[in-house]
Amino acid sequence: MRSVKEQEEELFPSTPGKVKIERAHGINRQFHRCFASTSTMFLWALFLITLTASYLSFQSFVSTSSRFLSSSAWDRQIRESAAPVRSQGLSVLVTGAAGFVGSHCSLALRKRGDGVVGLDNFNSYYDPSLKRARQALLSRSSIFVVDGDLNDRRLLSKLFSLAPFSHVLHLGAQAGVRYAVENPSSYVHSNIAGLVSLLEAARSADPQPAVIWASSSSVYGLNDKSPFSESDRTDRPASLYAATKKAGEAITHTYNHIYGLSITGLRFFTVYGPMGRPDMAYFSFTKAILAGKPITIYRGKNRADLARDFTYIDDIVRGCLASLDTAGESTGTGGKKSGPAPYRIFNLGNTSPVTVPTLVSILEKHLRLKAKKKLVEMPGNGDVPFTHANISLAMAELGYKPTTNLETGLKKFVKWYLSYYGHSRGRKTNL
Ligand SMILES: O=C(O)[C@H]1O[C@H](OP(=O)(O)OP(=O)(O)OC[C@H]2O[C@@H](n3ccc(=O)[nH]c3=O)[C@H](O)[C@@H]2O)[C@H](O)[C@@H](O)[C@@H]1O
């Protein structure tokens, strides 16, 4: 038999960076000791039941996880948010919806009339207030974001039982290449265990949704053939992050093979833009330049500049939506596939790598400030010297065509950054 602790773990799966909520039954026990007489006990029990019931119904309006699975108000929010408002519209479960790419894709889907339900664990890998701001933006477009973890299987099956999602856009993950040396288990938790948990829910759902998910350009690892094509080697990852994404490609293949899930893996190339991720170089450099603090620029062997195929968020959103629109159907029911389902992998990049020093000089120009640069040798913690996408496959099959270069994209980012954080161009901050 499972212990109480184990049962609780199932209900409250661990979420890196998240504080667990104090268990209510501990409080019950204290009350029990204090009020021993039967009639007082009865009255207290009644009081506690009423208190718990009002607490649960209040919480269901605020946020949720498995704790609130029985609330009808919560059920209604999921159903309404999942319902498309255009004919033939999609109904999409977006994981990582309060994240950078997730929030932009959710808004774009909603704008064209698709149903969207978000899922996000709001972990503290980077400032959760930015995630809450994105959630507020989604909420203004009537998109409900469930506050819960991918590893919460009860929650996932509840979501699929409430809404017949036609698609899952799985963007929830532990991101960041270099952070993997600091916190390896968070990558296993989200990118491996969380992915399997999601695929289990998807393959059991009726109807089975098509799954589109975020892989990464980092799977090319030590590949030095340029530009990177989908058929190139991906068996030499340079970071645990890359290894978990590569594992994800293998895991999704298994679910495609056994259960007939329609799978599309998207290898994103260093996505940037407004409302982006504060852990990424373009974002943290902007913050440091404004504060007059030094930035560290990594260099490769023989002092070679590092380069990335930086890709603007709007191009990525178009690639994601095109992937949803062209994904063939899953073929399984009741845990069995009735025929082969599509398994696709696409590079979504910009096709024009830019060096990190050039990125910095573009930022300096838009911020009208000079950066204090420290040039150091690339630490051996997961970086690769360059990335460069061959996007012919995505062009042919998705009609994908990136239109924003780094100069234009960073201009838009800087404009957003200054207005969001209330700074002025050309003036240093006190941060
Ligand atoms: O394309 C991808 O697959 C990956 O892109 C980014 O990873 P990365 O390209 O390393 O992006 P940044 O962390 O923004 O770094 C960009 C470049 O700046 C360099 N850098 C970073 C930080 C720093 O302090 N100094 C510095 O020179 C890095 O070495 C790298 O060459 C994302 O962080 C990953 O989540 C994503 O999967």
PDBQT file of the ligand as one rigid body, heavy atoms in Angstrom, charges set to zero:
ROOT
HETATM    1  O1  LIG A 501      19.127  27.510 -30.266  1.00  0.00    +0.000 OA
HETATM    2  C1  LIG A 501      18.997  26.832 -29.281  1.00  0.00    +0.000 C 
HETATM    3  O2  LIG A 501      18.751  25.656 -29.388  1.00  0.00    +0.000 OA
HETATM    4  C2  LIG A 501      19.160  27.412 -27.904  1.00  0.00    +0.000 C 
HETATM    5  O3  LIG A 501      19.304  28.812 -28.007  1.00  0.00    +0.000 OA
HETATM    6  C3  LIG A 501      19.612  29.449 -26.807  1.00  0.00    +0.000 C 
HETATM    7  O4  LIG A 501      20.921  29.058 -26.385  1.00  0.00    +0.000 OA
HETATM    8  P1  LIG A 501      22.155  29.936 -26.838  1.00  0.00    +0.000 P 
HETATM    9  O5  LIG A 501      22.307  29.928 -28.322  1.00  0.00    +0.000 OA
HETATM   10  O6  LIG A 501      23.312  29.469 -26.032  1.00  0.00    +0.000 OA
HETATM   11  O7  LIG A 501      21.683  31.421 -26.445  1.00  0.00    +0.000 OA
HETATM   12  P2  LIG A 501      22.267  32.472 -25.417  1.00  0.00    +0.000 P 
HETATM   13  O8  LIG A 501      22.348  31.925 -24.057  1.00  0.00    +0.000 OA
HETATM   14  O9  LIG A 501      21.495  33.714 -25.603  1.00  0.00    +0.000 OA
HETATM   15  O10 LIG A 501      23.758  32.695 -25.946  1.00  0.00    +0.000 OA
HETATM   16  C4  LIG A 501      23.998  33.268 -27.214  1.00  0.00    +0.000 C 
HETATM   17  C5  LIG A 501      25.471  33.389 -27.453  1.00  0.00    +0.000 C 
HETATM   18  O11 LIG A 501      26.002  34.339 -26.515  1.00  0.00    +0.000 OA
HETATM   19  C6  LIG A 501      27.111  33.767 -25.828  1.00  0.00    +0.000 C 
HETATM   20  N1  LIG A 501      27.145  34.323 -24.466  1.00  0.00    +0.000 N 
HETATM   21  C7  LIG A 501      26.165  34.023 -23.576  1.00  0.00    +0.000 A 
HETATM   22  C8  LIG A 501      26.175  34.560 -22.315  1.00  0.00    +0.000 A 
HETATM   23  C9  LIG A 501      27.241  35.397 -21.936  1.00  0.00    +0.000 A 
HETATM   24  O12 LIG A 501      27.317  35.907 -20.795  1.00  0.00    +0.000 OA
HETATM   25  N2  LIG A 501      28.207  35.673 -22.841  1.00  0.00    +0.000 N 
HETATM   26  C10 LIG A 501      28.196  35.160 -24.113  1.00  0.00    +0.000 A 
HETATM   27  O13 LIG A 501      29.106  35.437 -24.908  1.00  0.00    +0.000 OA
HETATM   28  C11 LIG A 501      26.902  32.281 -25.878  1.00  0.00    +0.000 C 
HETATM   29  O14 LIG A 501      28.137  31.629 -25.759  1.00  0.00    +0.000 OA
HETATM   30  C12 LIG A 501      26.259  32.118 -27.241  1.00  0.00    +0.000 C 
HETATM   31  O15 LIG A 501      27.244  32.024 -28.213  1.00  0.00    +0.000 OA
HETATM   32  C13 LIG A 501      18.599  29.133 -25.715  1.00  0.00    +0.000 C 
HETATM   33  O16 LIG A 501      19.027  29.622 -24.463  1.00  0.00    +0.000 OA
HETATM   34  C14 LIG A 501      18.301  27.667 -25.625  1.00  0.00    +0.000 C 
HETATM   35  O17 LIG A 501      17.240  27.459 -24.732  1.00  0.00    +0.000 OA
HETATM   36  C15 LIG A 501      17.985  27.172 -27.010  1.00  0.00    +0.000 C 
HETATM   37  O18 LIG A 501      17.603  25.860 -27.036  1.00  0.00    +0.000 OA
ENDROOT
TORSDOF 0
